[in-house]
Amino acid sequence: MPPAHEPQGPAVAAAPAPIDDLTAFLVRLTGLLLRSSGEGAHLIGVAVTDSARGLGGDAALLLVPEAATLTVVAADGRTRTATVHGFPEVFRLDRTAALKPLLADVREGRADVTEAGRRLARIETASAPYPWWLKFLGIVLFSLGFAPLMQPTWYELGTTAVLASIAAALAVAADRVPRLARVLPLVVSTTVSVVTIELFAGDPARGGPVLLMLPALFFFVPGDYLSAATAELAAGLVTTGAIRLVYAVFLLVQLYVGVLLGVYVTGTSTRALFDIAAASDLPRWALFLAWIVFTAGTVLAFAVPRRFFRPLLLLVYVTVGVQSLATKLVGEVAGTFLAAVVLAAAATVLSRGPRRPPRLILVLPGFFTLTVGSLGMRGLTTLAGGYVVEGFTDLLKLVMIVTAIAVGMVVGATLVPESAPRRGAAAPGTRTTA
């Protein structure tokens, strides 16, 4: 297991909380953080231990992606130990946004355990900020914004609009049918595969079926999980990173099997899974505007507060611009690495302060713009079609790009401190978080 996390810097302690109240609050906090940790669990320990110190106690954690062993120490020396479970996901980022100012107030002693517990309960029980139909629209826009990256053609956009609507309908239905949620990637990829092969993939001049499918599946492709797993491994959280990596591969394989099932259901040869892009017929302005559509879709699909749209869009364009320019100068892998460094550093700066967007939210769209998971899907499906060289080329590129992104994110976060220096700050060697 990863080592226990130690408190990160001093806090202004409130009146010491009773052991039972302190434990109850930290257990609920740890559970919410685990459930929101699809982008990585490495910050959970910092949040929990800092909160414990702000309430006059202390805490230590042993983490795996879906569970934590929490040891709580009260001011009078009494201890409690609890095991907390929470399945990691990233689909309700409004909770992550609401949690940041609460954690800041607790850490700085501005909220006692009773008030902190009430605010945490409100965050946990709050309804999603957008109705189901806006989430549906968000997934469609998310896919449409990504489509020109696969093939910059009007046909790709039209096909994506239909296929993404089907995928979005299934995703919204899964929110109400837990059994569907368990196999959602498989069901979505099978359905999209069947519809693509039957209706849209008849003319090779319009591009390969894999490229037509991918934008509609992109919401379910675990590119962010892959990058988070690699970043955790790079940061020394071996158990957490390895388990998350296995889970990301499992999700990717589900999508791959679903595509193959679609091929078998329609009686099509796997040789139809070729990966050839059609000639571009989209104007440059459409490619530029696609990132606005993509960012708007991210906000709606992942329940991000609307006020964060502008900084998210800024980071998307910065990431894309750096990656494009650097790729021309030093190659794709190095260009992706530099883009990840810039994204991590910029997100850290923009997240400073308790009222600013959390770093997780700022980084998320940048993960997707670097298109990690789609390379894995392209590699697996191309291999299944019998195109061995092309398939292994995509898979090798996946490994290199994932590593470049993860290491770049670690470097970017290391270069820029999480909080700006303040007058009266702690002595060198300590660190406070914003």
C-alpha positions as CSV (number, residue, x, y, z in Angstrom):
1,M,0.0,0.0,0.0
2,P,1.1,3.6,-0.4
3,P,2.7,5.2,2.7
4,A,0.6,7.1,5.1
5,H,0.1,10.8,4.2
6,E,1.5,13.3,6.6
7,P,0.0,16.8,7.2
8,Q,1.2,19.4,4.8
9,G,2.1,22.5,6.7
10,P,0.6,24.3,9.7
11,A,-3.0,25.2,10.2
12,V,-4.8,27.6,12.5
13,A,-6.5,25.1,14.9
14,A,-10.1,25.7,15.9
15,A,-11.4,24.5,19.3
16,P,-10.5,20.8,19.4
17,A,-13.3,18.6,18.1
18,P,-14.5,15.6,20.2
19,I,-13.1,12.3,18.8
20,D,-16.5,11.0,17.7
21,D,-17.5,14.1,15.9
22,L,-14.1,14.5,14.3
23,T,-14.1,10.9,13.1
24,A,-17.6,11.1,11.7
25,F,-16.7,14.2,9.7
26,L,-13.4,12.8,8.4
27,V,-15.0,9.5,7.4
28,R,-17.7,11.4,5.3
29,L,-15.0,13.6,3.8
30,T,-12.8,10.7,2.9
31,G,-15.7,8.9,1.3
32,L,-16.7,11.9,-0.8
33,L,-13.1,12.4,-1.9
34,L,-12.7,8.8,-2.9
35,R,-15.9,8.9,-4.9
36,S,-14.6,12.0,-6.7
37,S,-11.1,10.6,-7.3
38,G,-11.3,9.3,-10.8
39,E,-8.5,11.7,-11.8
40,G,-6.2,10.5,-9.0
41,A,-6.2,9.8,-5.3
42,H,-2.9,11.5,-4.4
43,L,-4.5,14.6,-2.9
44,I,-6.9,12.8,-0.6
45,G,-4.3,12.4,2.1
46,V,-3.4,16.1,2.1
47,A,-7.1,17.2,2.3
48,V,-8.0,14.8,5.1
49,T,-4.9,15.4,7.3
50,D,-5.1,19.2,6.9
51,S,-8.7,19.1,7.8
52,A,-8.0,17.1,10.9
53,R,-5.3,19.5,12.0
54,G,-7.7,22.5,11.4
55,L,-10.2,20.8,13.8
56,G,-7.6,20.3,16.5
57,G,-6.7,16.6,15.8
58,D,-4.6,14.6,13.4
59,A,-5.2,11.8,10.9
60,A,-3.3,9.4,8.7
61,L,-4.4,7.4,5.6
62,L,-3.5,4.3,3.8
63,L,-5.0,4.5,0.3
64,V,-6.1,2.3,-2.6
65,P,-8.3,3.8,-5.3
66,E,-11.6,2.5,-3.9
67,A,-10.9,2.4,-0.2
68,A,-8.9,4.0,2.6
69,T,-8.0,3.1,6.2
70,L,-8.4,6.2,8.3
71,T,-6.7,6.7,11.7
72,V,-8.0,9.7,13.6
73,V,-6.3,11.2,16.7
74,A,-8.1,13.7,18.8
75,A,-6.5,16.5,20.8
76,D,-6.8,14.4,24.0
77,G,-4.9,11.6,22.4
78,R,-7.8,9.2,21.9
79,T,-7.8,7.4,18.5
80,R,-10.3,5.9,16.1
81,T,-9.7,3.8,13.0
82,A,-12.2,3.4,10.2
83,T,-12.3,1.8,6.7
84,V,-14.0,3.9,4.1
85,H,-15.1,2.7,0.6
86,G,-15.9,4.8,-2.4
87,F,-15.9,3.9,-6.1
88,P,-13.9,6.5,-8.0
89,E,-15.5,8.6,-10.7
90,V,-15.4,12.1,-12.2
91,F,-19.0,12.8,-13.3
92,R,-20.0,15.2,-10.5
93,L,-17.3,17.9,-10.4
94,D,-19.7,20.4,-8.9
95,R,-19.1,18.6,-5.6
96,T,-15.3,19.0,-6.1
97,A,-15.8,22.8,-6.7
98,A,-18.0,23.2,-3.6
99,L,-15.6,21.2,-1.4
100,K,-12.6,23.4,-2.0
101,P,-13.8,26.5,0.0
102,L,-15.0,24.2,2.8
103,L,-11.6,22.6,3.1
104,A,-10.0,26.0,3.2
105,D,-12.2,27.2,6.0
106,V,-11.7,24.0,8.0
107,R,-7.9,24.1,7.5
108,E,-7.6,27.7,8.6
109,G,-9.9,27.3,11.6
110,R,-12.8,29.3,10.3
111,A,-15.3,26.4,10.7
112,D,-15.8,24.1,13.6
113,V,-16.7,20.4,13.3
114,T,-20.4,21.0,13.5
115,E,-20.5,23.7,10.8
116,A,-18.1,21.7,8.6
117,G,-20.4,18.6,9.0
118,R,-23.5,20.6,8.0
119,R,-21.8,22.1,4.9
120,L,-20.4,18.7,3.9
121,A,-23.8,17.1,4.2
122,R,-25.3,19.8,1.9
123,I,-22.6,19.1,-0.7
124,E,-23.2,15.4,-0.6
125,T,-27.0,15.7,-0.9
126,A,-27.1,18.5,-3.5
127,S,-28.8,17.8,-6.7
128,A,-26.9,17.9,-10.0
129,P,-26.5,21.4,-11.2
130,Y,-27.9,20.6,-14.6
131,P,-31.1,18.6,-15.6
132,W,-30.7,15.3,-17.5
133,W,-31.4,16.9,-20.9
134,L,-28.4,19.3,-20.4
135,K,-26.2,16.4,-19.5
136,F,-27.4,14.7,-22.7
137,L,-26.6,17.9,-24.7
138,G,-23.2,18.1,-23.0
139,I,-22.2,14.6,-24.0
140,V,-23.2,15.4,-27.6
141,L,-21.3,18.7,-27.7
142,F,-18.3,17.0,-26.0
143,S,-18.2,14.4,-28.9
144,L,-18.8,17.0,-31.6
145,G,-16.0,19.1,-30.4
146,F,-13.6,16.2,-30.5
147,A,-14.8,14.9,-33.9
148,P,-12.7,17.1,-36.1
149,L,-9.6,15.7,-34.3
150,M,-10.4,12.3,-35.8
151,Q,-11.5,13.4,-39.2
152,P,-11.9,17.1,-40.2
153,T,-15.0,16.5,-42.4
154,W,-18.6,17.5,-42.4
155,Y,-19.6,13.8,-42.7
156,E,-17.7,13.1,-39.5
157,L,-19.6,15.8,-37.7
158,G,-23.0,14.6,-39.0
159,T,-22.2,11.0,-38.1
160,T,-21.0,12.0,-34.6
161,A,-24.2,14.0,-34.0
162,V,-26.3,10.9,-34.5
163,L,-24.0,8.4,-32.7
164,A,-23.3,10.7,-29.8
165,S,-27.0,11.2,-29.3
166,I,-27.4,7.4,-28.9
167,A,-24.5,7.3,-26.5
168,A,-25.7,10.2,-24.5
169,A,-29.2,8.7,-24.2
170,L,-27.7,5.5,-22.8
171,A,-25.5,7.4,-20.4
172,V,-28.5,9.4,-19.1
173,A,-30.5,6.2,-18.7
174,A,-27.6,4.6,-16.8
175,D,-28.0,7.4,-14.1
176,R,-31.4,5.9,-13.4
177,V,-30.7,2.2,-13.9
178,P,-27.7,1.1,-11.8
179,R,-27.5,-2.3,-13.6
180,L,-27.0,-0.6,-16.9
181,A,-24.3,1.6,-15.4
182,R,-22.2,-1.5,-14.6
183,V,-21.9,-2.5,-18.3
184,L,-22.4,0.9,-19.9
185,P,-19.1,1.0,-21.9
186,L,-19.9,-2.4,-23.4
187,V,-23.5,-1.5,-24.2
188,V,-22.6,1.9,-25.7
189,S,-19.7,0.6,-27.9
190,T,-21.8,-2.3,-29.2
191,T,-24.7,-0.1,-30.1
192,V,-22.5,2.6,-31.7
193,S,-20.6,-0.1,-33.6
194,V,-23.8,-1.7,-35.0
195,V,-25.3,1.7,-36.1
196,T,-22.0,2.9,-37.6
197,I,-21.5,-0.3,-39.7
198,E,-25.1,-0.5,-40.8
199,L,-25.7,3.2,-41.6
200,F,-22.5,5.2,-42.0
201,A,-19.5,3.0,-43.0
202,G,-20.5,2.0,-46.5
203,D,-18.2,4.3,-48.4
204,P,-14.4,4.0,-47.6
205,A,-13.9,7.4,-49.0
206,R,-15.6,8.8,-46.0
207,G,-13.1,7.3,-43.6
208,G,-12.8,4.1,-41.6
209,P,-15.5,2.9,-39.2
210,V,-13.2,3.2,-36.2
211,L,-12.7,6.9,-36.9
212,L,-16.4,7.4,-37.3
213,M,-17.2,5.6,-34.0
214,L,-14.5,7.2,-31.8
215,P,-15.9,10.7,-31.2
216,A,-19.2,9.2,-29.9
217,L,-17.3,6.8,-27.6
218,F,-14.8,9.4,-26.4
219,F,-16.9,10.3,-23.3
220,F,-16.4,6.7,-22.2
221,V,-12.7,6.2,-23.2
222,P,-10.6,6.2,-20.0
223,G,-7.8,8.5,-21.2
224,D,-8.0,10.4,-18.0
225,Y,-7.8,7.3,-15.9
226,L,-4.8,6.1,-17.8
227,S,-3.0,9.4,-17.3
228,A,-3.9,9.6,-13.6
229,A,-2.7,6.1,-13.1
230,T,0.6,6.8,-14.7
231,A,1.0,10.1,-12.7
232,E,0.4,8.2,-9.5
233,L,3.0,5.7,-10.4
234,A,5.4,8.5,-11.2
235,A,4.6,10.1,-7.8
236,G,5.4,6.9,-5.9
237,L,1.8,5.7,-5.2
238,V,2.6,2.3,-6.7
239,T,-0.5,0.4,-5.4
240,T,-3.0,3.1,-6.2
241,G,-1.5,3.7,-9.7
242,A,-1.2,0.1,-10.6
243,I,-4.8,-0.7,-9.6
244,R,-6.1,2.4,-11.5
245,L,-4.1,1.3,-14.5
246,V,-5.6,-2.1,-14.5
247,Y,-9.1,-0.6,-14.2
248,A,-8.5,1.8,-17.1
249,V,-7.3,-1.1,-19.3
250,F,-10.5,-3.0,-18.3
251,L,-12.7,-0.2,-19.4
252,L,-10.8,0.1,-22.7
253,V,-11.2,-3.6,-23.3
254,Q,-14.9,-3.3,-22.7
255,L,-15.2,-0.7,-25.4
256,Y,-13.0,-2.8,-27.7
257,V,-15.2,-6.0,-27.1
258,G,-18.3,-3.9,-27.8
259,V,-17.0,-2.8,-31.1
260,L,-16.2,-6.4,-32.1
261,L,-19.6,-7.5,-31.0
262,G,-21.1,-4.9,-33.3
263,V,-19.0,-6.4,-36.1
264,Y,-20.2,-9.9,-35.4
265,V,-23.9,-8.9,-35.0
266,T,-23.9,-7.3,-38.4
267,G,-22.0,-10.2,-40.0
268,T,-19.2,-7.9,-41.1
269,S,-15.6,-9.0,-41.6
270,T,-13.2,-7.6,-39.0
271,R,-11.2,-6.4,-42.1
272,A,-13.7,-3.6,-42.2
273,L,-12.1,-2.1,-39.1
274,F,-9.6,-0.1,-41.1
275,D,-8.2,3.1,-39.8
276,I,-8.0,5.5,-42.8
277,A,-9.0,9.2,-42.6
278,A,-11.0,10.9,-45.3
279,A,-9.8,14.0,-47.0
280,S,-10.5,17.2,-45.0
281,D,-13.3,19.5,-46.1
282,L,-13.7,21.6,-42.9
283,P,-12.6,25.2,-42.9
284,R,-10.1,26.3,-40.3
285,W,-12.6,28.4,-38.4
286,A,-14.6,25.2,-37.8
287,L,-11.6,23.5,-36.3
288,F,-11.0,26.6,-34.1
289,L,-14.6,26.8,-32.9
290,A,-14.7,23.0,-32.2
291,W,-12.7,23.6,-28.9
292,I,-15.4,26.0,-27.7
293,V,-18.0,23.3,-28.4
294,F,-15.8,20.7,-26.7
295,T,-15.3,22.9,-23.5
296,A,-19.1,23.7,-23.3
297,G,-19.8,20.0,-23.5
298,T,-17.3,19.3,-20.8
299,V,-19.0,21.8,-18.5
300,L,-22.4,20.2,-19.0
301,A,-21.4,16.6,-19.1
302,F,-19.2,16.6,-16.0
303,A,-21.4,19.0,-14.0
304,V,-18.8,21.8,-13.8
305,P,-20.1,25.1,-12.6
306,R,-20.7,27.5,-15.4
307,R,-18.5,30.2,-13.9
308,F,-15.4,28.0,-14.7
309,F,-16.1,28.0,-18.5
310,R,-13.6,30.8,-19.3
311,P,-10.6,29.5,-17.5
312,L,-11.3,26.0,-18.9
313,L,-11.5,27.3,-22.4
314,L,-8.3,29.3,-21.9
315,L,-6.4,26.2,-20.8
316,V,-7.8,24.1,-23.7
317,Y,-6.5,26.6,-26.2
318,V,-3.2,26.9,-24.4
319,T,-2.7,23.1,-24.3
320,V,-3.7,22.7,-27.9
321,G,-1.5,25.6,-29.0
322,V,1.6,24.4,-27.1
323,Q,1.1,20.8,-28.3
324,S,0.7,21.8,-31.9
325,L,3.7,24.2,-32.0
326,A,6.0,22.0,-30.0
327,T,5.1,18.9,-32.1
328,K,6.2,20.7,-35.2
329,L,9.5,21.6,-33.6
330,V,10.4,18.5,-31.5
331,G,8.0,15.7,-32.4
332,E,4.8,14.4,-31.0
333,V,5.9,12.8,-27.8
334,A,8.1,15.7,-26.7
335,G,5.4,18.1,-27.8
336,T,2.8,16.3,-25.7
337,F,5.2,16.3,-22.7
338,L,5.7,20.1,-23.0
339,A,2.0,20.7,-23.3
340,A,1.4,18.6,-20.2
341,V,4.0,20.6,-18.3
342,V,2.4,23.9,-19.3
343,L,-1.1,22.6,-18.5
344,A,-0.1,21.5,-15.0
345,A,1.8,24.7,-14.2
346,A,-1.0,26.9,-15.6
347,A,-3.7,25.0,-13.8
348,T,-1.8,25.2,-10.5
349,V,-1.5,29.0,-10.8
350,L,-5.1,29.5,-11.8
351,S,-6.3,27.3,-8.9
352,R,-4.6,29.3,-6.2
353,G,-7.1,30.6,-3.6
354,P,-10.1,28.9,-2.0
355,R,-12.6,30.5,-4.4
356,R,-10.7,29.6,-7.6
357,P,-11.5,26.5,-9.6
358,P,-10.0,23.3,-8.2
359,R,-6.9,22.1,-10.1
360,L,-8.7,18.8,-10.9
361,I,-11.4,20.7,-12.9
362,L,-8.9,22.9,-14.6
363,V,-6.7,20.0,-15.7
364,L,-9.5,17.7,-16.9
365,P,-10.3,19.2,-20.4
366,G,-6.5,19.3,-21.1
367,F,-6.3,15.6,-20.4
368,F,-8.9,15.0,-23.1
369,T,-7.4,17.3,-25.6
370,L,-4.2,15.2,-25.6
371,T,-6.4,12.3,-26.8
372,V,-4.7,9.5,-24.8
373,G,-7.4,6.8,-24.7
374,S,-8.4,7.1,-28.3
375,L,-5.0,5.8,-29.3
376,G,-5.6,2.6,-27.4
377,M,-9.0,2.1,-29.0
378,R,-7.6,2.7,-32.4
379,G,-4.7,0.3,-31.8
380,L,-6.9,-2.5,-30.5
381,T,-9.6,-2.3,-33.2
382,T,-7.0,-2.0,-35.9
383,L,-5.3,-5.1,-34.6
384,A,-8.6,-6.9,-34.6
385,G,-9.1,-6.0,-38.3
386,G,-5.8,-7.7,-39.1
387,Y,-3.7,-4.6,-39.6
388,V,-0.9,-5.7,-37.4
389,V,1.7,-3.0,-38.1
390,E,-0.7,-0.1,-37.8
391,G,-2.3,-1.6,-34.7
392,F,0.9,-2.1,-32.8
393,T,2.1,1.4,-33.9
394,D,-1.0,3.0,-32.3
395,L,-0.5,0.9,-29.1
396,L,3.2,1.8,-28.8
397,K,2.3,5.5,-29.3
398,L,-0.3,5.1,-26.6
399,V,2.4,3.9,-24.1
400,M,4.7,6.8,-25.0
401,I,2.0,9.5,-25.0
402,V,0.6,8.3,-21.6
403,T,4.0,8.4,-20.1
404,A,4.8,11.8,-21.6
405,I,1.5,13.3,-20.2
406,A,2.0,11.8,-16.8
407,V,5.6,12.8,-16.4
408,G,4.8,16.3,-17.8
409,M,2.0,16.8,-15.3
410,V,4.3,15.8,-12.4
411,V,7.0,18.2,-13.7
412,G,4.6,21.0,-14.2
413,A,3.1,20.6,-10.7
414,T,6.7,20.5,-9.3
415,L,7.8,23.6,-11.0
416,V,5.0,25.8,-9.6
417,P,4.0,25.8,-5.9
418,E,0.4,25.2,-5.1
419,S,0.0,28.4,-3.1
420,A,1.6,31.8,-3.7
421,P,4.0,33.1,-1.0
422,R,2.3,35.1,1.7
423,R,3.5,37.5,4.3
424,G,3.9,35.7,7.6
425,A,4.0,32.3,5.8
426,A,5.5,29.2,7.3
427,A,9.2,28.8,7.5
428,P,11.0,27.2,4.6
429,G,10.5,23.5,4.5
430,T,6.8,23.6,5.1
431,R,4.0,23.8,2.5
432,T,0.5,25.1,2.7
433,T,-2.2,24.3,0.1
434,A,-4.7,26.7,-1.3
